[in-house]
Structure formats: C-alpha cells, structure tokens
Amino acid sequence: MPGLYIVATPIGNLGDISPRAAATLARADVIAAEDTRVTAKLLAHLGLRISMTPYHDHSDERTRAALVARMADEVVVLVSDAGTPLISDPGYKLVRDARAAGRAITTLPGPCAAIAAITLSGLPSDRFLFAGFLPSKAKARADTIAELAGLRASLVFYESGPRLSATLAALAEGLGDREAAVAREITKLYEQCITGTLTELSARYADAPPKGEIVVIVGPPGEAAPESADDATLDAALREAMANKPVAQAAKAVARRFGLDRHETYARALALKDGG
C-alpha cells in the first residue's frame, strides 16, 4: 500500500535486519535516508538497488512536502543510519506532516541502541528516561542534568568518544556518583559494556576515549537515609503532618521520613491528638 513506512535497521550487525524490513525495503519506490552512503551498504548486503533521497537534520520543509506528496501513490521508506528512526533523529517532522496529510503510516520495529544498552547494563530497567545527547556547552549541559537529577529512574544518553569522559564527570557532579554503564559497539564483534560509578568511568576514559557509537546508562538515585530525631522533633513533625493530613497518613509519612515503625508512630500520633 502507498504511504510512509518507518523501518528500523541494524545498529551494527547486518544480520539483525528483519525479514519484514528487508521485504519492505525491496518494495520501496524511494528510501528517505539519513546518509545515503550508509544505507547503500545495507542495500548492497540485501542485493537491492532502490532509489534514495537524503532526509536528515538539515532537510527543509520543501523536502518533507515532496516526500509527503509521493506517499499518496508510492511507498516511501524512512530509515536512519542505524537503529529505529525518530530516536534522537529528526524523522518525527516527516511523520507529523504525513499524519496531517492523511497518509497511511506503518512502523516496522527493530534494533534500538538505547534499549539494547539497557539490557546489557544490569541497571534498573522498570523505569527509565531516554535523554539523547546532552548539550555540548558546559552551562547548558549542567542545566539539563539538574532537570533530571530528581527523577527516580535510570537515565539513558547517547554520546561520542571524545566527549565521553567530560560528560561522565558532569553527570557525577550533577547527579552524585551513581552506578552507571558505558555500552559501545553493540551487536558488533567487539561489543562492550563497562560498569562502575560515574567517577570511575570518567577516569577510565579520560586518557583513552573510545571509538564507535556510545550509550551511557545512569542508575536511579539511591534511597535517602532516614532522618534522626529525638522525641521533641518527632512530636513536632507529627503535629505538623496532622495539621494537613488524617492521622494515619500523617503517621505513615513521618514513619517513612525517620525510618520508624509505622504502627508505633501511629500510636504516638493518636496519643498526641488525644492529648491536644
């Protein structure tokens, strides 16, 4: 059927191309490629000769409009250099315009470096945020990291070799020295995933910046240590909490704050309430 087909391609190992993706590429009237030279290697691997047109960060509205127009009668396939299009990639604008024009849109899922790196890292994966590339300028980078610091989730970044050590150091400064992982060359012969604290990893790569596509995964913040309190501080905290919450909820919050038994804290809160 005519329309837009979003096709995930291998991130390293060409054997990871799915049969459905290969069949869709073979039926394409045109392939919108981030770098036609890179996609040409994949097409050669598949024994295909398909018309390609560049589509990347610098493509303008006229280029998008021309592709959207072709989708009315032709099969237009969108690919990035590696992995799933639109992930740290400008393809969303083409999808947005195709949807606005009422074109048929189909996605063919497959390789994604961010997801693959999470599976290698051994860090918590039940909740994570993909943050792409951090800004290159120090202040903008620090501001972005500060925005992420309070999230109770693993954080996933893309990075280049020359910037890796400085980025890891900035993350340690802004997030604390959390557990982290650096994954590179995923699915390739020399696939590697190194784990440690952010400070340890920054030192490891300071004098030996690695080559290849790099994913940094940072674990979530640890649990804050409970506060300590004498009886007077505890009673003051309970009275303050009970001013805005029912007794049970107030006792639960205070017990968590000070690392106390919830039932004992509830009994103390009731005594305070009854005593005035």
Beta strands, then each sheet from edge to edge (+ up, - down):
strand 1: 3-7
strand 2: 30-33
strand 3: 52-54
strand 4: 75-79
strand 5: 105-108
strand 6: 128-133
strand 7: 154-159
strand 8: 179-184
strand 9: 192-197
strand 10: 214-218
sheet 1: 3+ 2+ 4+ 1+ 5+
sheet 2: 6+ 7+ 10- 8+ 9-
end
